[in-house]
Amino acid sequence: MTDSASTPPEFDLSLAEAAAWVGSGPEGIGETAFGPSEDERLEIEGDDPAAALRQTLGMFATGVTVITTREADQVHGMTANAFMSVSLEPPLVLISVDRRTKMCSLLYEGRRFAVSVLAADQRELSDRFAGRVSDGTPEPSFAIVHETPLVEGSAAQFVARVMRSHWGGDHSLFLGRVEYARFEEGARPLLFHGGQYRDLTPDS
Ligand SMILES: Cc1cc2nc3c(=O)[nH]c(=O)nc-3n(C[C@H](O)[C@H](O)[C@H](O)COP(=O)(O)O)c2cc1C
């Protein structure tokens, strides 16, 4: 089975169809020939609405994860903070992946991916998997579980299988059914807030 054969139907669109569909996308998001209507306009302060929205969203503190998947014998990893728990029964998690990324092209229904929740001392790994490799960046090492690579030394690890994918504007949302989960007792997670890495202050 090829990747495209198992791609969810939402992606089975020609470019022309996709452009038309985005223009009339769910909830009126997307550009139309006449620009956004009054109802669609984003009310936000500042000269640059996109930057202001990013800054505002950045007030939501998150952890930092590395999403990994296997492509033939290669490991592909991507830093992501758009990760959330969805359900305990069945066990489901959600990731939001920019459609322009390589990771997005590798995920489809049935595909396994791993989520490694980074520990406080793994900032360089976060940068590496966000495409910012500098001299001295440590080489990641992986443990293979369910044929899926997990970042070693991380605070928590999940392996999930894509159940569904959903339209998410310039991102795609992948709902994964968790097949494996473990965490490191006492590990301190890496945090992200206001566009910067943060550390939990240890309890006094
Ligand atoms: C802290 C942090 C969080 C990020 N979160 C996400 C995310 O949730 N989704 C996403 O698509 N990209 C996210 N990115 C950007 C990707 O890591 C980056 O675009 C990466 O280079 C994509 O890799 P790829 O194209 O090789 O798959 C994040 C970057 C950083 C530094």
The ligand as a Gaussian input file, in Angstrom:
#p B3LYP/6-31G(d) Opt

LIG

0 1
 C        8.689000      24.990000      20.723000
 C        8.217000      24.658000      19.319000
 C        6.954000      24.148000      19.112000
 C        6.487000      23.815000      17.830000
 N        5.240000      23.280000      17.689000
 C        4.807000      22.905000      16.457000
 C        3.535000      22.268000      16.325000
 O        2.827000      22.024000      17.284000
 N        3.139000      21.902000      15.063000
 C        3.928000      22.142000      13.966000
 O        3.501000      21.794000      12.849000
 N        5.133000      22.745000      14.064000
 C        5.598000      23.107000      15.289000
 N        6.843000      23.685000      15.421000
 C        7.655000      23.925000      14.219000
 C        8.299000      22.639000      13.678000
 O        9.052000      21.994000      14.695000
 C        9.254000      22.990000      12.509000
 O        8.505000      23.604000      11.476000
 C        9.972000      21.768000      11.958000
 O       11.149000      22.210000      11.333000
 C        9.155000      20.948000      10.960000
 O        9.931000      19.827000      10.582000
 P        9.728000      18.986000       9.238000
 O        9.256000      19.893000       8.134000
 O       11.117000      18.447000       8.970000
 O        8.755000      17.857000       9.545000
 C        7.335000      24.018000      16.709000
 C        8.630000      24.546000      16.903000
 C        9.069000      24.856000      18.198000
 C       10.473000      25.391000      18.407000

